[in-house]
Amino acid sequence: MRTVTGLLFAGAVALAGCSAPDPAAPDAEPEDGAAEALPDPGGDAPGELDAFYEQNVEWEPCDEYGDDLATSFSLVLLEFSCARVAVPLNYDDPDGEAVYVAIARRAAEGDRLGALVVNPGGPGVGGVQTVADLAAGMIGTDVASRFDIVGLDPRGVGAAVPAVNCRSDAERDAVRAEVRVDMSPEGVAAQEAENERYATECAERTGSDFLATVGTREGARDLDIVRSALGDEQLNFLGYSYATFLGAKYAEAFPGRVRAMILDGAVDPAEDEREALVRQAEGFQRAFDAFAADCANQPECPIGNDPNQSVKEFRSLVDPLIDGAAATTDPRGLSYDDALTGVVQALYVEEYWPTLRTGLRELRDGRGDTLLLLADVYERRGDDGTYDNSDDAFTAVRCVDTPAQRDREQAGETDRLYREAAPFLDDGRGTGLAPLSECAFWPVPHTSEPGRLDVPEDLPTILVVSTTGDPATPYEAGVELADQLGAALLTVEGSTHTAVFQGITCVDDAAAAYLVDGVLPSDGARC
């Protein structure tokens, strides 16, 4: 789950689809979109969906699946194979158009238990790239021995076909350079006009029929077809961040098909958008405060040695960017929004704190190279100036998953609460007004509502992992998700967003024991 003061995620991939579930031929236009939620079809190849559940996966080299050369190289080096799996565009019309999700698989090194399907969330970030990074550290482990490691790009994301496409690379650069701090009626109206234009262009470039189907409702059903295509009777799933919501909705719809599921960095399905935004703002403020306390003990801390003054010192560095970008070796310069984005990127993991100190020292001296680099990492801009489509997919999924806020008074109140919760992100220019987001103008209806999960008592025990200082998906959301699922909870002490298979021995051992042997951590377990 990613957001920075209203800046959300971008990219460009062609629209395609097909009338038959042939993963090798994704080359036609999709037709009608979203359908009503369907019940668990029961059985492995349910009726009209037989062709999808029984399809043969055609594995191929991963040359065309990576977002960049580094990912493609890693996929080849680690001996991944890739494929596209056909799923119905419209589950109400399974004989109609097909679209394709993408998967990358590294075969189990030993006695195979099944496939472990991985998705990093976002929404909008692809699992293909994630497993290219994740698998290198898993070689020789029990998990890599017993499971195929499979990365999933859901519909509309990454190497899936079609992919959501709303802005060009040049348009993304231009948006990042804009300064959007004017909360006067005129400034709010201008921002709303831009948001409405974005929604219109996204529909024109991607197609409204396809946009209507990119939500988690369809994503959970697609995941079950992927499970079948991989040859497994039950699903093993590792979901990070937003993908905890995808996993939870799968468990709700297909409880009998869950073997093992780890949900790390949880999203609370019962939260509405305001609650989620304010809670996330609080999480990033805690992460900033932790960074400031650590910085105060370092030589030449750019925000001073008094943590009580750190917000004031920080704002003195970034506020001048409202009037003009800082110089960088890159001709773009460092914009105000990019400075905040770079800071937030560094707050996701403690290992980036030294880099953040460097970036703020540079900014104090009038340069912005390091913060621009951090912002590019967050925005997923490559060295060649191209973006993946994660920003567009993020917005598309969010707008279909969540009822849009169309009450301007409530939008202004949310802006006020956000500023109060994260003063380091507050430019002091709040007026009680705020623009409606892109979702208020989205061309297709939302298909989900916030609410507690409704899961049967016989759902196998899921493992939820939640980190005490997680800035993006705060700890309390993990506690609440575990309660709704009747899941085991593993608490991780730290200030990092997600923890599983990221080099924390205590966490990795617990995850492996659960996945391989079904052994859960003890009640109240902490790492």
LUMDOLO-217560 format. One line per field, with one value per residue (C-alpha): residue in three letters; residue number from 1; x, y, z. Coordinates in nm, 2 decimals. Layout:
fiba c(ALA_...)
nulo c(NUM_...)
px c(X_...)
py c(Y_...)
pz c(Z_...)
This chain:
fiba c(MET_ARG_THR_VAL_THR_GLY_LEU_LEU_PHE_ALA_GLY_ALA_VAL_ALA_LEU_ALA_GLY_CYS_SER_ALA_PRO_ASP_PRO_ALA_ALA_PRO_ASP_ALA_GLU_PRO_GLU_ASP_GLY_ALA_ALA_GLU_ALA_LEU_PRO_ASP_PRO_GLY_GLY_ASP_ALA_PRO_GLY_GLU_LEU_ASP_ALA_PHE_TYR_GLU_GLN_ASN_VAL_GLU_TRP_GLU_PRO_CYS_ASP_GLU_TYR_GLY_ASP_ASP_LEU_ALA_THR_SER_PHE_SER_LEU_VAL_LEU_LEU_GLU_PHE_SER_CYS_ALA_ARG_VAL_ALA_VAL_PRO_LEU_ASN_TYR_ASP_ASP_PRO_ASP_GLY_GLU_ALA_VAL_TYR_VAL_ALA_ILE_ALA_ARG_ARG_ALA_ALA_GLU_GLY_ASP_ARG_LEU_GLY_ALA_LEU_VAL_VAL_ASN_PRO_GLY_GLY_PRO_GLY_VAL_GLY_GLY_VAL_GLN_THR_VAL_ALA_ASP_LEU_ALA_ALA_GLY_MET_ILE_GLY_THR_ASP_VAL_ALA_SER_ARG_PHE_ASP_ILE_VAL_GLY_LEU_ASP_PRO_ARG_GLY_VAL_GLY_ALA_ALA_VAL_PRO_ALA_VAL_ASN_CYS_ARG_SER_ASP_ALA_GLU_ARG_ASP_ALA_VAL_ARG_ALA_GLU_VAL_ARG_VAL_ASP_MET_SER_PRO_GLU_GLY_VAL_ALA_ALA_GLN_GLU_ALA_GLU_ASN_GLU_ARG_TYR_ALA_THR_GLU_CYS_ALA_GLU_ARG_THR_GLY_SER_ASP_PHE_LEU_ALA_THR_VAL_GLY_THR_ARG_GLU_GLY_ALA_ARG_ASP_LEU_ASP_ILE_VAL_ARG_SER_ALA_LEU_GLY_ASP_GLU_GLN_LEU_ASN_PHE_LEU_GLY_TYR_SER_TYR_ALA_THR_PHE_LEU_GLY_ALA_LYS_TYR_ALA_GLU_ALA_PHE_PRO_GLY_ARG_VAL_ARG_ALA_MET_ILE_LEU_ASP_GLY_ALA_VAL_ASP_PRO_ALA_GLU_ASP_GLU_ARG_GLU_ALA_LEU_VAL_ARG_GLN_ALA_GLU_GLY_PHE_GLN_ARG_ALA_PHE_ASP_ALA_PHE_ALA_ALA_ASP_CYS_ALA_ASN_GLN_PRO_GLU_CYS_PRO_ILE_GLY_ASN_ASP_PRO_ASN_GLN_SER_VAL_LYS_GLU_PHE_ARG_SER_LEU_VAL_ASP_PRO_LEU_ILE_ASP_GLY_ALA_ALA_ALA_THR_THR_ASP_PRO_ARG_GLY_LEU_SER_TYR_ASP_ASP_ALA_LEU_THR_GLY_VAL_VAL_GLN_ALA_LEU_TYR_VAL_GLU_GLU_TYR_TRP_PRO_THR_LEU_ARG_THR_GLY_LEU_ARG_GLU_LEU_ARG_ASP_GLY_ARG_GLY_ASP_THR_LEU_LEU_LEU_LEU_ALA_ASP_VAL_TYR_GLU_ARG_ARG_GLY_ASP_ASP_GLY_THR_TYR_ASP_ASN_SER_ASP_ASP_ALA_PHE_THR_ALA_VAL_ARG_CYS_VAL_ASP_THR_PRO_ALA_GLN_ARG_ASP_ARG_GLU_GLN_ALA_GLY_GLU_THR_ASP_ARG_LEU_TYR_ARG_GLU_ALA_ALA_PRO_PHE_LEU_ASP_ASP_GLY_ARG_GLY_THR_GLY_LEU_ALA_PRO_LEU_SER_GLU_CYS_ALA_PHE_TRP_PRO_VAL_PRO_HIS_THR_SER_GLU_PRO_GLY_ARG_LEU_ASP_VAL_PRO_GLU_ASP_LEU_PRO_THR_ILE_LEU_VAL_VAL_SER_THR_THR_GLY_ASP_PRO_ALA_THR_PRO_TYR_GLU_ALA_GLY_VAL_GLU_LEU_ALA_ASP_GLN_LEU_GLY_ALA_ALA_LEU_LEU_THR_VAL_GLU_GLY_SER_THR_HIS_THR_ALA_VAL_PHE_GLN_GLY_ILE_THR_CYS_VAL_ASP_ASP_ALA_ALA_ALA_ALA_TYR_LEU_VAL_ASP_GLY_VAL_LEU_PRO_SER_ASP_GLY_ALA_ARG_CYS)
nulo c(1_2_3_4_5_6_7_8_9_10_11_12_13_14_15_16_17_18_19_20_21_22_23_24_25_26_27_28_29_30_31_32_33_34_35_36_37_38_39_40_41_42_43_44_45_46_47_48_49_50_51_52_53_54_55_56_57_58_59_60_61_62_63_64_65_66_67_68_69_70_71_72_73_74_75_76_77_78_79_80_81_82_83_84_85_86_87_88_89_90_91_92_93_94_95_96_97_98_99_100_101_102_103_104_105_106_107_108_109_110_111_112_113_114_115_116_117_118_119_120_121_122_123_124_125_126_127_128_129_130_131_132_133_134_135_136_137_138_139_140_141_142_143_144_145_146_147_148_149_150_151_152_153_154_155_156_157_158_159_160_161_162_163_164_165_166_167_168_169_170_171_172_173_174_175_176_177_178_179_180_181_182_183_184_185_186_187_188_189_190_191_192_193_194_195_196_197_198_199_200_201_202_203_204_205_206_207_208_209_210_211_212_213_214_215_216_217_218_219_220_221_222_223_224_225_226_227_228_229_230_231_232_233_234_235_236_237_238_239_240_241_242_243_244_245_246_247_248_249_250_251_252_253_254_255_256_257_258_259_260_261_262_263_264_265_266_267_268_269_270_271_272_273_274_275_276_277_278_279_280_281_282_283_284_285_286_287_288_289_290_291_292_293_294_295_296_297_298_299_300_301_302_303_304_305_306_307_308_309_310_311_312_313_314_315_316_317_318_319_320_321_322_323_324_325_326_327_328_329_330_331_332_333_334_335_336_337_338_339_340_341_342_343_344_345_346_347_348_349_350_351_352_353_354_355_356_357_358_359_360_361_362_363_364_365_366_367_368_369_370_371_372_373_374_375_376_377_378_379_380_381_382_383_384_385_386_387_388_389_390_391_392_393_394_395_396_397_398_399_400_401_402_403_404_405_406_407_408_409_410_411_412_413_414_415_416_417_418_419_420_421_422_423_424_425_426_427_428_429_430_431_432_433_434_435_436_437_438_439_440_441_442_443_444_445_446_447_448_449_450_451_452_453_454_455_456_457_458_459_460_461_462_463_464_465_466_467_468_469_470_471_472_473_474_475_476_477_478_479_480_481_482_483_484_485_486_487_488_489_490_491_492_493_494_495_496_497_498_499_500_501_502_503_504_505_506_507_508_509_510_511_512_513_514_515_516_517_518_519_520_521_522_523_524_525_526_527)
px c(0.00_0.17_0.09_0.27_0.06_-0.18_0.09_0.02_0.19_0.28_0.36_0.24_0.16_-0.07_-0.43_-0.51_-0.73_-0.86_-1.18_-1.03_-0.80_-0.48_-0.20_0.02_-0.21_-0.30_-0.38_-0.75_-0.96_-1.15_-1.52_-1.77_-1.62_-1.71_-1.96_-2.13_-1.94_-1.99_-2.00_-1.72_-1.78_-1.66_-1.45_-1.14_-1.29_-1.63_-1.87_-1.84_-1.49_-1.35_-1.14_-0.96_-0.91_-0.79_-0.56_-0.20_0.06_0.31_0.64_0.89_1.20_1.14_1.30_0.98_0.85_1.10_1.03_1.40_1.73_1.83_1.51_1.53_1.89_1.80_1.52_1.75_2.04_1.80_1.65_1.30_1.05_0.76_0.40_0.07_-0.24_-0.58_-0.86_-1.21_-1.24_-1.59_-1.67_-2.04_-1.95_-1.67_-1.72_-1.64_-1.31_-1.00_-0.72_-0.39_-0.21_0.17_0.37_0.74_0.84_1.16_1.11_1.15_1.51_1.40_1.08_0.81_0.52_0.36_0.40_0.44_0.27_0.41_0.27_0.42_0.10_0.10_-0.16_0.00_0.35_0.43_0.53_0.76_1.01_0.97_1.06_1.36_1.49_1.36_1.47_1.84_1.83_1.62_1.85_1.93_1.66_1.39_1.13_1.32_1.37_1.01_0.83_0.82_0.87_0.61_0.57_0.23_0.16_-0.22_-0.45_-0.35_-0.01_0.35_0.37_0.00_-0.19_-0.35_-0.18_-0.33_-0.20_-0.29_0.02_0.32_0.68_0.70_0.36_0.48_0.79_0.58_0.34_0.62_0.76_0.43_0.38_0.04_0.01_-0.25_-0.56_-0.75_-1.08_-0.91_-0.61_-0.84_-1.05_-0.74_-0.62_-0.96_-0.96_-0.63_-0.76_-1.07_-0.85_-0.64_-0.94_-1.07_-0.74_-0.70_-1.04_-0.94_-0.60_-0.69_-1.05_-1.34_-1.45_-1.11_-1.07_-1.40_-1.24_-0.90_-1.02_-0.95_-1.28_-1.16_-0.80_-0.90_-1.08_-0.78_-0.56_-0.76_-0.72_-0.35_-0.34_-0.51_-0.28_0.02_-0.12_-0.20_-0.52_-0.45_-0.29_0.03_0.05_0.29_0.13_0.30_0.12_-0.19_-0.15_-0.26_-0.60_-0.58_-0.49_-0.76_-1.03_-0.91_-0.94_-1.29_-1.40_-1.21_-1.14_-1.11_-0.84_-0.59_-0.30_-0.08_-0.09_0.14_0.01_0.29_0.23_-0.14_-0.42_-0.74_-1.04_-1.28_-1.10_-1.25_-1.03_-1.01_-0.91_-0.65_-0.49_-0.48_-0.34_-0.07_0.01_0.06_0.28_0.51_0.53_0.65_0.91_1.02_1.05_1.25_1.48_1.51_1.61_1.87_2.00_2.04_2.31_2.50_2.76_2.63_2.27_2.10_1.79_1.97_2.05_1.72_1.45_1.18_1.29_1.33_1.00_1.08_1.43_1.31_1.05_1.31_1.49_1.20_0.97_1.20_1.14_0.78_0.93_1.18_1.35_1.70_1.98_2.08_2.31_1.99_1.83_1.49_1.61_1.45_1.09_0.91_0.69_0.99_1.18_0.89_0.86_1.23_1.21_0.91_1.09_1.38_1.14_1.02_1.33_1.59_1.87_1.79_1.84_2.21_2.11_1.84_2.09_2.31_2.02_1.91_2.27_2.28_1.95_2.09_2.37_2.13_2.15_1.90_2.07_2.02_1.66_1.58_1.73_1.52_1.21_1.29_1.31_0.97_0.82_0.99_1.16_1.44_1.78_1.65_1.37_1.09_0.84_0.66_0.28_0.26_0.14_-0.15_-0.24_-0.23_-0.49_-0.70_-0.72_-0.78_-1.06_-1.24_-1.18_-1.29_-1.60_-1.48_-1.50_-1.73_-1.81_-1.58_-1.64_-1.53_-1.23_-1.12_-1.16_-0.95_-0.68_-0.68_-0.66_-0.37_-0.18_-0.23_-0.12_0.20_0.33_0.66_0.45_0.24_0.34_0.13_-0.10_-0.41_-0.73_-0.99_-1.04_-0.90_-0.95_-1.15_-0.92_-0.91_-1.15_-1.43_-1.42_-1.34_-1.53_-1.64_-1.81_-1.63_-1.70_-1.60_-1.70_-1.49_-1.61_-1.50_-1.42_-1.67_-1.47_-1.58_-1.45_-1.28_-1.04_-0.69_-0.49_-0.32_0.00_-0.02_0.31_0.30_0.59_0.55_0.69_0.58_0.51_0.29_0.07_0.08_0.09_-0.27_-0.40_-0.22_-0.37_-0.72_-0.66_-0.54_-0.86_-1.09_-0.92_-0.87_-0.51_-0.18_0.01_0.38_0.49_0.82_1.00_1.13_1.05_1.05_0.76_0.73_0.97_0.93_1.24_1.42_1.71_1.56_1.65_1.37_1.11_1.24_1.26_0.91_0.78_0.97_0.84_0.49_0.51_0.69_0.57_0.25_0.41_0.28_0.46_0.35_0.08_0.23_0.55_0.78_1.09)
py c(0.00_0.32_0.68_1.01_1.32_1.24_1.13_0.78_0.55_0.51_0.33_0.22_-0.12_-0.20_-0.32_-0.68_-0.97_-1.29_-1.49_-1.83_-1.92_-1.96_-1.80_-1.79_-1.56_-1.24_-1.01_-0.90_-0.62_-0.69_-0.63_-0.58_-0.55_-0.59_-0.85_-0.91_-1.11_-1.48_-1.75_-2.00_-2.23_-2.54_-2.81_-2.77_-2.71_-2.55_-2.58_-2.30_-2.22_-2.56_-2.43_-2.19_-2.43_-2.71_-2.50_-2.61_-2.36_-2.30_-2.21_-2.00_-1.79_-1.48_-1.23_-1.03_-1.05_-0.83_-0.46_-0.39_-0.55_-0.63_-0.82_-1.01_-1.10_-1.22_-1.44_-1.60_-1.64_-1.80_-2.04_-1.90_-1.99_-1.76_-1.79_-1.61_-1.77_-1.70_-1.58_-1.45_-1.08_-1.11_-1.40_-1.36_-1.44_-1.70_-1.78_-1.42_-1.24_-1.37_-1.17_-1.28_-1.27_-1.33_-1.57_-1.65_-1.99_-2.13_-2.50_-2.66_-2.78_-3.10_-3.30_-3.06_-2.98_-2.73_-2.38_-2.08_-1.79_-1.45_-1.10_-0.78_-0.57_-0.20_-0.26_-0.25_-0.40_-0.72_-1.04_-1.14_-0.87_-0.95_-1.32_-1.22_-1.03_-1.27_-1.60_-1.53_-1.52_-1.84_-2.07_-2.38_-2.31_-2.56_-2.33_-2.33_-2.70_-2.79_-2.52_-2.38_-2.00_-1.83_-1.45_-1.33_-1.02_-0.98_-0.86_-0.52_-0.53_-0.56_-0.84_-0.92_-0.86_-0.62_-0.38_-0.06_0.24_0.59_0.82_0.82_0.85_1.22_1.28_1.11_1.33_1.64_1.55_1.49_1.83_2.01_2.18_2.11_2.30_2.56_2.48_2.80_2.73_2.81_2.58_2.29_2.33_2.31_1.99_1.84_1.92_1.74_1.44_1.43_1.45_1.17_0.95_1.03_0.95_0.63_0.51_0.61_0.45_0.13_0.08_0.12_-0.24_-0.37_-0.11_-0.23_-0.57_-0.49_-0.50_-0.75_-0.92_-1.05_-1.08_-1.34_-1.55_-1.52_-1.64_-1.96_-2.03_-1.97_-2.23_-2.48_-2.40_-2.47_-2.82_-2.77_-2.87_-2.61_-2.27_-2.17_-1.79_-1.52_-1.17_-0.85_-0.51_-0.47_-0.84_-0.93_-0.80_-1.01_-1.32_-1.25_-1.21_-1.54_-1.71_-1.57_-1.70_-2.03_-2.14_-2.51_-2.44_-2.28_-2.49_-2.22_-1.84_-1.58_-1.22_-0.97_-0.60_-0.62_-0.41_-0.41_-0.49_-0.32_0.02_0.29_0.51_0.79_0.56_0.39_0.72_0.87_0.56_0.55_0.91_0.83_0.54_0.75_1.02_0.75_0.63_0.99_1.04_0.73_0.85_1.19_1.03_0.82_1.11_1.32_1.08_1.10_1.36_1.65_1.55_1.77_1.82_1.90_1.72_1.80_1.55_1.79_2.04_1.78_1.86_2.23_2.17_1.93_2.17_2.45_2.22_2.12_2.42_2.63_2.37_2.50_2.81_2.62_2.28_2.21_2.15_1.80_1.64_1.52_1.81_1.75_1.89_1.79_1.91_1.96_1.65_1.44_1.55_1.43_1.11_1.04_1.09_0.86_0.59_0.60_0.57_0.23_0.05_0.15_0.05_0.36_0.60_0.67_0.75_0.98_1.17_1.21_1.33_1.59_1.71_1.76_1.95_2.18_2.26_2.33_1.99_1.71_1.42_1.16_1.25_1.24_0.89_0.78_0.93_0.74_0.42_0.48_0.59_0.30_0.51_0.33_0.47_0.51_0.74_0.48_0.37_0.05_0.07_0.03_0.39_0.36_0.01_0.13_0.40_0.17_-0.10_0.14_0.32_-0.01_-0.15_0.14_0.37_0.72_1.02_1.27_1.49_1.79_1.88_1.53_1.55_1.87_1.70_1.41_1.65_1.82_1.49_1.38_1.69_1.66_1.30_1.36_1.71_1.64_1.62_1.93_2.24_2.46_2.57_2.37_2.56_2.30_2.24_1.95_1.82_1.51_1.23_1.06_0.80_1.05_1.08_0.72_0.60_0.26_0.18_0.03_-0.34_-0.37_-0.22_-0.20_-0.46_-0.73_-1.06_-1.34_-1.66_-2.01_-2.17_-2.45_-2.21_-2.34_-2.12_-1.84_-1.66_-1.28_-1.10_-0.74_-0.51_-0.27_0.04_-0.04_0.30_0.20_-0.07_0.00_-0.28_-0.24_-0.34_-0.67_-0.74_-0.67_-0.88_-1.17_-1.14_-1.14_-1.45_-1.63_-1.63_-1.67_-1.34_-1.30_-0.96_-0.82_-0.54_-0.28_0.01_-0.17_-0.23_-0.61_-0.87_-1.22_-1.36_-1.03_-1.16_-1.16_-1.51_-1.53_-1.43_-1.65_-1.96_-1.91_-1.86_-2.17_-2.39_-2.29_-2.33_-2.66_-2.84_-2.64_-2.54_-2.21_-1.97_-1.98_-1.74_-1.40_-1.48_-1.19_-1.14)
pz c(0.00_-0.12_-0.09_-0.05_0.04_-0.24_-0.49_-0.59_-0.83_-1.38_-1.71_-2.06_-2.21_-2.50_-2.45_-2.56_-2.50_-2.66_-2.70_-2.60_-2.31_-2.51_-2.31_-2.62_-2.82_-2.62_-2.92_-2.93_-2.77_-2.45_-2.43_-2.14_-1.79_-1.43_-1.31_-0.98_-0.73_-0.78_-0.51_-0.47_-0.77_-0.57_-0.74_-0.94_-1.28_-1.22_-1.52_-1.76_-1.63_-1.73_-2.01_-1.78_-1.49_-1.72_-1.95_-2.01_-1.91_-2.19_-2.02_-2.20_-2.14_-1.93_-2.18_-2.23_-1.87_-1.67_-1.62_-1.67_-1.78_-1.42_-1.36_-1.69_-1.61_-1.26_-1.40_-1.65_-1.39_-1.14_-1.40_-1.40_-1.66_-1.75_-1.88_-1.91_-1.77_-1.93_-1.71_-1.81_-1.87_-1.73_-1.49_-1.59_-1.95_-1.93_-2.30_-2.40_-2.39_-2.21_-2.05_-1.91_-1.59_-1.59_-1.37_-1.33_-1.18_-1.03_-0.99_-0.65_-0.58_-0.41_-0.32_-0.43_-0.19_-0.43_-0.56_-0.34_-0.51_-0.42_-0.48_-0.33_-0.33_-0.41_-0.55_-0.89_-0.83_-1.00_-0.84_-1.14_-1.04_-0.67_-0.70_-0.92_-0.61_-0.35_-0.48_-0.48_-0.09_-0.08_-0.27_-0.07_0.19_0.29_0.12_-0.21_-0.19_-0.13_-0.33_-0.68_-0.62_-0.84_-0.89_-0.99_-1.20_-1.15_-1.43_-1.56_-1.39_-1.53_-1.78_-1.77_-2.09_-2.13_-1.88_-1.74_-1.93_-1.84_-1.87_-2.09_-1.95_-2.04_-1.88_-1.56_-1.55_-1.60_-1.32_-1.08_-1.15_-1.06_-0.73_-0.59_-0.26_-0.35_-0.14_-0.23_-0.41_-0.74_-0.66_-0.55_-0.87_-1.09_-0.91_-0.95_-1.32_-1.36_-1.17_-1.39_-1.70_-1.58_-1.53_-1.87_-2.04_-1.85_-1.98_-2.33_-2.33_-2.14_-2.21_-1.96_-2.00_-1.89_-1.61_-1.46_-1.40_-1.24_-0.87_-0.60_-0.65_-0.99_-0.86_-0.60_-0.86_-1.10_-0.83_-0.80_-1.17_-1.14_-0.85_-1.08_-1.37_-1.15_-1.08_-0.71_-0.53_-0.26_-0.26_-0.08_-0.09_0.04_0.02_0.12_0.19_-0.03_-0.13_0.22_0.11_-0.20_0.01_0.26_0.00_-0.16_0.18_0.22_-0.12_-0.14_0.22_0.13_-0.12_0.12_0.24_0.38_0.36_0.50_0.50_0.58_0.63_0.66_0.52_0.74_0.51_0.74_0.72_0.50_0.29_0.55_0.83_0.62_0.50_0.85_1.00_0.73_0.80_1.16_1.07_0.85_1.12_1.37_1.11_1.06_1.44_1.47_1.19_1.36_1.69_1.52_1.32_1.63_1.74_1.41_1.32_1.11_1.13_0.87_1.08_1.40_1.72_1.90_1.79_1.92_1.65_1.37_1.19_1.19_1.06_0.80_0.67_0.65_0.40_0.18_0.18_-0.04_-0.32_-0.35_-0.52_-0.74_-0.79_-0.64_-0.88_-0.98_-1.24_-1.40_-1.60_-1.42_-1.09_-0.76_-0.73_-0.40_-0.45_-0.55_-0.23_-0.02_-0.22_-0.18_0.20_0.23_0.02_0.26_0.56_0.44_0.57_0.83_0.59_0.39_0.68_0.60_0.24_0.36_0.58_0.28_0.07_0.33_0.37_0.00_0.00_0.28_0.04_-0.25_-0.44_-0.48_-0.65_-0.38_-0.30_-0.67_-0.70_-0.40_-0.56_-0.89_-0.69_-0.54_-0.87_-1.05_-1.31_-1.49_-1.58_-1.94_-1.83_-1.87_-1.60_-1.54_-1.51_-1.13_-1.07_-1.32_-1.20_-0.84_-0.91_-1.12_-0.86_-0.58_-0.76_-0.84_-0.49_-0.28_-0.28_-0.39_-0.17_-0.34_-0.05_-0.06_0.30_0.40_0.17_0.34_0.68_0.57_0.45_0.79_0.98_0.75_0.82_1.19_1.18_0.98_1.05_0.87_0.55_0.62_0.42_0.65_0.36_0.45_0.42_0.51_0.14_-0.07_-0.42_-0.49_-0.60_-0.94_-0.81_-0.78_-1.16_-1.24_-1.55_-1.39_-1.06_-0.76_-0.69_-0.32_0.01_0.33_0.58_0.81_0.65_0.66_0.68_0.79_1.10_0.90_0.72_0.78_1.02_0.83_0.95_0.97_1.02_1.15_1.23_1.53_1.35_0.99_0.84_0.55_0.70_1.07_1.32_1.44_1.10_1.13_1.47_1.33_1.02_1.23_1.44_1.14_0.99_1.32_1.22_1.41_1.46_1.45_1.58_1.45_1.64_1.40_1.17_0.83_0.59_0.57_0.70_0.56_0.38_0.41_0.62_0.97_1.09_1.35_1.10_0.81_1.03_1.15_0.80_0.67_0.95_0.88_0.50_0.50_0.81_0.91_1.24_1.37_1.60_1.96_2.09_2.14_1.94_1.87_1.66)
